[in-house]
């Protein structure tokens, strides 16, 4: 009797000491059969307190709104630019559209390379106009390209005037974004904000083309005042221009 009872006790002790391993084995089998679904649920339950709250969600929504507003603003800017180009192409006269195909990095404020040339009727001296106003003149041509000298080029000299007062002067490029207007009259009655256009007395450019506005006036310069002019055309971002023939020439 004692021997039989002792034989059963080791099996009972083995069961009591080995049940954790049995449970672990069953758990591993369950995870394998469920492909980790239960473990994922358990992980989600444990980490739920650390999930992003309402503040993080609001940040995400704000970022999405900002992205949408940025995209909308860019589309609106592109639309306005295309409208200005269309209006430029619809100007009357013998103007010819030309794409800007190159711009030297070392002469950013000096030249534009255009994708039209002598075969398309462009000639040295022709006025180059962009959305906003005059930007320069044709300085050289090849059969299929042309080089435009910008108003900001140090070698550029263009006769202009301020229509409000009738003051005439010479617009001189400095190699910077803003050229200088050197007046002919010592007592120039101009002020910042006055509109500057090409002179009606010019024989080289069409009269009254918009050039820009006076930004700053220095009346202390001898022999006549000088003014810094903010050009009305955005020279920093031009991709198409119109070329107007020089005065006295028409292309049939």
ROVO-623906 format. One record per residue (C-alpha): residue in three letters; chain; x, y negated, z. Coordinates in Angstrom, 2 decimals. Layout:
ROVO-623906
+------+-----+---------+---------+---------+
! type ! mol !      px !      py !      pz !
+------+-----+---------+---------+---------+
!  ALA !   A !       X !       Y !       Z !
...
+------+-----+---------+---------+---------+
This chain:
ROVO-623906
+------+-----+---------+---------+---------+
! type ! mol !      px !      py !      pz !
+------+-----+---------+---------+---------+
!  UNK !   A !    0.00 !    0.00 !    0.00 !
!  UNK !   A !    2.73 !   -2.45 !    0.92 !
!  UNK !   A !    4.77 !   -1.49 !   -2.13 !
!  UNK !   A !    1.87 !   -2.21 !   -4.58 !
!  UNK !   A !    1.08 !   -5.53 !   -2.99 !
!  UNK !   A !    4.74 !   -6.56 !   -3.19 !
!  UNK !   A !    4.84 !   -5.68 !   -6.87 !
!  UNK !   A !    1.96 !   -8.08 !   -7.63 !
!  UNK !   A !    3.41 !  -11.06 !   -5.70 !
!  UNK !   A !    6.46 !  -11.67 !   -8.02 !
!  UNK !   A !    4.10 !  -12.08 !  -11.01 !
!  UNK !   A !    2.01 !  -14.55 !   -9.05 !
!  UNK !   A !    5.07 !  -16.53 !   -8.02 !
!  UNK !   A !    6.34 !  -16.55 !  -11.61 !
!  UNK !   A !    2.98 !  -17.94 !  -12.78 !
!  UNK !   A !    2.96 !  -20.63 !  -10.09 !
!  UNK !   A !    6.50 !  -21.80 !  -10.89 !
!  UNK !   A !    6.19 !  -21.63 !  -14.69 !
!  UNK !   A !    2.87 !  -23.39 !  -15.30 !
!  UNK !   A !    4.47 !  -26.83 !  -16.03 !
!  UNK !   A !    6.44 !  -25.30 !  -18.86 !
!  UNK !   A !    3.33 !  -23.61 !  -20.15 !
!  UNK !   A !    1.45 !  -26.91 !  -20.14 !
!  UNK !   A !    4.35 !  -28.64 !  -21.95 !
!  UNK !   A !    4.41 !  -25.93 !  -24.60 !
!  UNK !   A !    0.68 !  -26.21 !  -25.13 !
!  UNK !   A !    1.00 !  -30.01 !  -25.39 !
!  UNK !   A !    3.73 !  -29.71 !  -28.02 !
!  UNK !   A !    1.63 !  -27.28 !  -30.01 !
!  UNK !   A !   -1.35 !  -29.65 !  -29.82 !
!  UNK !   A !    0.75 !  -32.61 !  -31.01 !
!  UNK !   A !    2.09 !  -30.59 !  -33.92 !
!  UNK !   A !   -1.36 !  -29.38 !  -34.96 !
!  UNK !   A !   -2.86 !  -32.89 !  -34.69 !
!  UNK !   A !    0.14 !  -34.50 !  -36.42 !
!  UNK !   A !    0.68 !  -36.85 !  -33.48 !
!  UNK !   A !   -2.78 !  -38.41 !  -33.54 !
!  UNK !   A !   -3.33 !  -37.88 !  -29.84 !
!  UNK !   A !    0.11 !  -39.21 !  -29.01 !
!  UNK !   A !   -0.55 !  -42.32 !  -31.11 !
!  UNK !   A !   -3.80 !  -42.92 !  -29.25 !
!  UNK !   A !   -2.03 !  -42.55 !  -25.93 !
!  UNK !   A !    0.72 !  -44.95 !  -27.04 !
!  UNK !   A !   -1.88 !  -47.50 !  -28.16 !
!  UNK !   A !   -3.66 !  -47.21 !  -24.83 !
!  UNK !   A !   -0.45 !  -47.74 !  -22.84 !
!  UNK !   A !    0.78 !  -50.68 !  -24.94 !
!  UNK !   A !   -2.60 !  -52.46 !  -25.28 !
!  UNK !   A !   -1.77 !  -55.07 !  -22.57 !
!  UNK !   A !    1.21 !  -56.18 !  -24.68 !
!  UNK !   A !   -0.70 !  -56.65 !  -27.94 !
!  UNK !   A !   -0.89 !  -60.18 !  -29.45 !
!  UNK !   A !   -3.61 !  -62.20 !  -27.82 !
!  UNK !   A !   -5.79 !  -65.04 !  -29.06 !
!  UNK !   A !   -2.87 !  -67.49 !  -29.17 !
!  UNK !   A !   -0.88 !  -65.31 !  -31.58 !
!  UNK !   A !   -3.96 !  -64.79 !  -33.75 !
!  UNK !   A !   -4.49 !  -68.55 !  -33.94 !
!  UNK !   A !   -0.88 !  -69.03 !  -34.98 !
!  UNK !   A !   -1.37 !  -66.54 !  -37.80 !
!  UNK !   A !   -4.55 !  -68.28 !  -38.95 !
!  UNK !   A !   -2.78 !  -71.67 !  -38.84 !
!  UNK !   A !    0.09 !  -70.30 !  -40.92 !
!  UNK !   A !   -2.37 !  -68.93 !  -43.49 !
!  UNK !   A !   -4.20 !  -72.28 !  -43.68 !
!  UNK !   A !   -0.89 !  -74.12 !  -44.13 !
!  UNK !   A !    0.12 !  -71.74 !  -46.93 !
!  UNK !   A !   -3.21 !  -72.27 !  -48.69 !
!  UNK !   A !   -2.98 !  -76.06 !  -48.33 !
!  UNK !   A !    0.57 !  -76.03 !  -49.71 !
!  UNK !   A !   -0.48 !  -73.96 !  -52.72 !
!  UNK !   A !   -3.47 !  -76.24 !  -53.34 !
!  UNK !   A !   -1.27 !  -79.34 !  -53.13 !
!  UNK !   A !    1.20 !  -77.86 !  -55.61 !
!  UNK !   A !   -1.60 !  -77.01 !  -58.04 !
!  UNK !   A !   -2.96 !  -80.56 !  -57.74 !
!  UNK !   A !    0.50 !  -82.03 !  -58.39 !
!  UNK !   A !    0.93 !  -79.82 !  -61.46 !
!  UNK !   A !   -2.51 !  -80.88 !  -62.69 !
!  UNK !   A !   -1.69 !  -84.57 !  -62.32 !
!  UNK !   A !    1.65 !  -84.10 !  -64.10 !
!  UNK !   A !   -0.02 !  -82.35 !  -67.04 !
!  UNK !   A !   -2.66 !  -85.09 !  -67.24 !
!  UNK !   A !    0.06 !  -87.76 !  -67.43 !
!  UNK !   A !    1.84 !  -85.82 !  -70.16 !
!  UNK !   A !   -1.41 !  -85.50 !  -72.13 !
!  UNK !   A !   -2.07 !  -89.23 !  -71.82 !
!  UNK !   A !    1.49 !  -89.92 !  -72.96 !
!  UNK !   A !    1.07 !  -87.74 !  -76.05 !
!  UNK !   A !   -2.17 !  -89.51 !  -76.96 !
!  UNK !   A !   -0.55 !  -92.95 !  -77.17 !
!  UNK !   A !   -1.10 !  -94.57 !  -80.56 !
!  UNK !   A !    1.68 !  -95.30 !  -82.99 !
!  UNK !   A !    4.57 !  -93.33 !  -84.39 !
!  UNK !   A !    5.71 !  -91.97 !  -81.03 !
!  UNK !   A !    7.18 !  -88.48 !  -81.01 !
!  UNK !   A !    7.11 !  -86.07 !  -78.08 !
!  UNK !   A !   10.39 !  -84.47 !  -77.08 !
!  UNK !   A !   11.22 !  -81.98 !  -74.34 !
!  UNK !   A !   14.12 !  -82.57 !  -71.96 !
!  UNK !   A !   16.36 !  -79.54 !  -72.55 !
!  UNK !   A !   19.44 !  -80.48 !  -70.49 !
!  UNK !   A !   20.71 !  -82.94 !  -67.96 !
!  UNK !   A !   24.37 !  -83.09 !  -66.88 !
!  UNK !   A !   24.88 !  -82.68 !  -63.16 !
!  UNK !   A !   27.73 !  -85.19 !  -63.15 !
!  UNK !   A !   25.65 !  -87.72 !  -65.07 !
!  UNK !   A !   22.21 !  -87.14 !  -63.57 !
!  UNK !   A !   21.38 !  -90.86 !  -63.61 !
!  UNK !   A !   23.00 !  -91.47 !  -67.00 !
!  UNK !   A !   21.72 !  -89.15 !  -69.73 !
!  UNK !   A !   19.01 !  -86.80 !  -70.91 !
!  UNK !   A !   19.39 !  -84.22 !  -73.68 !
!  UNK !   A !   16.24 !  -84.01 !  -75.81 !
!  UNK !   A !   15.04 !  -81.12 !  -77.95 !
!  UNK !   A !   14.28 !  -83.33 !  -81.00 !
!  UNK !   A !   16.76 !  -85.00 !  -83.32 !
!  UNK !   A !   17.36 !  -86.77 !  -86.60 !
!  UNK !   A !   15.40 !  -84.18 !  -88.57 !
!  UNK !   A !   12.34 !  -85.11 !  -86.53 !
!  UNK !   A !   12.85 !  -88.83 !  -87.17 !
!  UNK !   A !   14.68 !  -89.91 !  -84.00 !
!  UNK !   A !   17.26 !  -92.67 !  -84.42 !
!  UNK !   A !   19.80 !  -94.44 !  -82.26 !
!  UNK !   A !   18.14 !  -97.32 !  -80.44 !
!  UNK !   A !   14.66 !  -95.79 !  -80.19 !
!  UNK !   A !   12.89 !  -96.39 !  -76.88 !
!  UNK !   A !   12.40 !  -93.39 !  -74.60 !
!  UNK !   A !    9.25 !  -93.47 !  -72.46 !
!  UNK !   A !    8.08 !  -91.07 !  -69.74 !
!  UNK !   A !    4.89 !  -91.00 !  -67.67 !
!  UNK !   A !    5.14 !  -94.30 !  -65.79 !
!  UNK !   A !    7.15 !  -96.38 !  -68.22 !
!  UNK !   A !   10.43 !  -96.93 !  -70.03 !
!  UNK !   A !   13.35 !  -94.70 !  -69.02 !
!  UNK !   A !   16.00 !  -95.47 !  -71.64 !
!  UNK !   A !   17.04 !  -95.52 !  -75.28 !
!  UNK !   A !   18.40 !  -93.01 !  -77.79 !
!  UNK !   A !   22.22 !  -93.26 !  -77.76 !
!  UNK !   A !   23.16 !  -90.45 !  -80.18 !
!  UNK !   A !   21.50 !  -87.85 !  -82.39 !
!  UNK !   A !   22.26 !  -84.55 !  -84.07 !
!  UNK !   A !   19.95 !  -82.90 !  -86.60 !
!  UNK !   A !   17.97 !  -81.15 !  -83.86 !
!  UNK !   A !   18.83 !  -82.92 !  -80.57 !
!  UNK !   A !   19.25 !  -86.41 !  -79.19 !
!  UNK !   A !   20.97 !  -87.98 !  -76.21 !
!  UNK !   A !   19.00 !  -90.59 !  -74.27 !
!  UNK !   A !   20.87 !  -93.20 !  -72.26 !
!  UNK !   A !   18.90 !  -93.88 !  -69.08 !
!  UNK !   A !   18.23 !  -97.35 !  -67.69 !
!  UNK !   A !   20.29 !  -96.33 !  -64.67 !
!  UNK !   A !   23.42 !  -95.62 !  -66.74 !
!  UNK !   A !   26.25 !  -98.09 !  -65.96 !
!  UNK !   A !   26.46 !  -98.94 !  -69.65 !
!  UNK !   A !   22.75 !  -99.72 !  -70.03 !
!  UNK !   A !   21.68 ! -103.35 !  -70.69 !
!  UNK !   A !   18.01 ! -104.09 !  -71.42 !
!  UNK !   A !   16.25 ! -107.44 !  -71.69 !
!  UNK !   A !   13.23 ! -107.63 !  -69.35 !
!  UNK !   A !   10.99 ! -110.20 !  -67.74 !
!  UNK !   A !    8.58 ! -110.79 !  -64.87 !
!  UNK !   A !    5.26 ! -111.66 !  -66.49 !
!  UNK !   A !    3.84 ! -113.32 !  -63.39 !
!  UNK !   A !    6.43 ! -116.10 !  -63.46 !
!  UNK !   A !    7.84 ! -115.78 !  -66.98 !
!  UNK !   A !   11.37 ! -115.22 !  -65.61 !
!  UNK !   A !   13.69 ! -113.39 !  -68.00 !
!  UNK !   A !   16.72 ! -111.34 !  -67.10 !
!  UNK !   A !   18.99 ! -108.43 !  -67.94 !
!  UNK !   A !   18.37 ! -105.00 !  -66.40 !
!  UNK !   A !   21.76 ! -103.42 !  -65.67 !
!  UNK !   A !   22.34 !  -99.80 !  -64.71 !
!  UNK !   A !   24.65 !  -98.94 !  -61.81 !
!  UNK !   A !   24.73 !  -95.15 !  -61.99 !
!  UNK !   A !   22.29 !  -94.97 !  -59.06 !
!  UNK !   A !   18.50 !  -94.38 !  -58.97 !
!  UNK !   A !   17.76 !  -98.14 !  -58.99 !
!  UNK !   A !   19.14 ! -100.59 !  -61.56 !
!  UNK !   A !   19.71 ! -104.29 !  -60.91 !
!  UNK !   A !   17.87 ! -107.16 !  -62.58 !
!  UNK !   A !   20.16 ! -110.16 !  -63.18 !
!  UNK !   A !   18.07 ! -113.27 !  -63.80 !
!  UNK !   A !   19.03 ! -115.99 !  -66.24 !
!  UNK !   A !   17.53 ! -118.84 !  -64.23 !
!  UNK !   A !   19.05 ! -119.93 !  -60.93 !
!  UNK !   A !   15.62 ! -120.87 !  -59.55 !
!  UNK !   A !   13.84 ! -117.59 !  -60.29 !
!  UNK !   A !   10.47 ! -117.66 !  -58.52 !
!  UNK !   A !   10.06 ! -113.94 !  -58.07 !
!  UNK !   A !    9.32 ! -111.80 !  -55.05 !
!  UNK !   A !    9.31 ! -108.10 !  -54.08 !
!  UNK !   A !    6.42 ! -106.26 !  -55.69 !
!  UNK !   A !    6.50 ! -108.24 !  -58.97 !
!  UNK !   A !    6.06 ! -106.10 !  -62.08 !
!  UNK !   A !    9.00 ! -105.87 !  -64.50 !
!  UNK !   A !    8.39 ! -105.12 !  -68.19 !
!  UNK !   A !   10.34 ! -105.26 !  -71.43 !
!  UNK !   A !   10.71 ! -108.78 !  -72.77 !
!  UNK !   A !    8.32 ! -109.96 !  -75.51 !
!  UNK !   A !   11.32 ! -111.75 !  -77.01 !
!  UNK !   A !   13.25 ! -108.50 !  -77.48 !
!  UNK !   A !   13.99 ! -107.37 !  -81.01 !
!  UNK !   A !   15.24 ! -103.95 !  -79.89 !
!  UNK !   A !   12.40 ! -102.60 !  -77.77 !
!  UNK !   A !    8.61 ! -102.75 !  -77.93 !
!  UNK !   A !    7.38 ! -105.66 !  -75.79 !
!  UNK !   A !    5.72 ! -105.32 !  -72.40 !
!  UNK !   A !    6.61 ! -101.70 !  -71.70 !
!  UNK !   A !    6.39 ! -101.07 !  -67.98 !
!  UNK !   A !    9.81 ! -100.76 !  -66.37 !
!  UNK !   A !    9.26 ! -100.99 !  -62.61 !
!  UNK !   A !    8.76 ! -103.34 !  -59.68 !
!  UNK !   A !   11.12 ! -105.59 !  -57.78 !
!  UNK !   A !   12.06 ! -103.91 !  -54.53 !
!  UNK !   A !   14.57 ! -106.38 !  -53.08 !
!  UNK !   A !   15.70 ! -109.88 !  -54.07 !
!  UNK !   A !   19.15 ! -111.34 !  -53.31 !
!  UNK !   A !   18.99 ! -115.09 !  -53.88 !
!  UNK !   A !   22.56 ! -115.68 !  -52.66 !
!  UNK !   A !   24.20 ! -114.22 !  -55.76 !
!  UNK !   A !   26.02 ! -116.70 !  -58.02 !
!  UNK !   A !   25.24 ! -117.92 !  -60.64 !
!  UNK !   A !   21.66 ! -116.52 !  -60.50 !
!  UNK !   A !   19.67 ! -114.23 !  -58.18 !
!  UNK !   A !   19.70 ! -110.46 !  -58.54 !
!  UNK !   A !   16.94 ! -108.00 !  -57.73 !
!  UNK !   A !   16.93 ! -104.26 !  -57.13 !
!  UNK !   A !   14.26 ! -102.64 !  -59.31 !
!  UNK !   A !   12.36 !  -99.48 !  -58.45 !
!  UNK !   A !   11.61 !  -97.82 !  -61.78 !
!  UNK !   A !    8.00 !  -96.78 !  -62.30 !
!  UNK !   A !    8.90 !  -93.54 !  -64.12 !
!  UNK !   A !   10.19 !  -90.72 !  -61.90 !
!  UNK !   A !   13.68 !  -90.29 !  -63.34 !
!  UNK !   A !   14.50 !  -87.51 !  -60.90 !
!  UNK !   A !   11.88 !  -85.18 !  -62.43 !
!  UNK !   A !   11.29 !  -85.64 !  -66.16 !
!  UNK !   A !   10.57 !  -82.71 !  -68.47 !
!  UNK !   A !    8.90 !  -84.43 !  -71.45 !
!  UNK !   A !    9.28 !  -87.89 !  -72.99 !
!  UNK !   A !    7.90 !  -89.96 !  -75.84 !
!  UNK !   A !   10.28 !  -91.60 !  -78.30 !
!  UNK !   A !    9.14 !  -94.91 !  -79.84 !
!  UNK !   A !   10.81 !  -96.20 !  -83.03 !
!  UNK !   A !   12.91 !  -99.35 !  -82.82 !
!  UNK !   A !   11.24 ! -102.65 !  -83.64 !
!  UNK !   A !   10.71 ! -103.23 !  -87.35 !
!  UNK !   A !   10.89 !  -99.53 !  -88.27 !
!  UNK !   A !    7.94 !  -97.33 !  -89.02 !
!  UNK !   A !    7.95 !  -93.68 !  -89.98 !
!  UNK !   A !    5.43 !  -92.61 !  -92.49 !
+------+-----+---------+---------+---------+
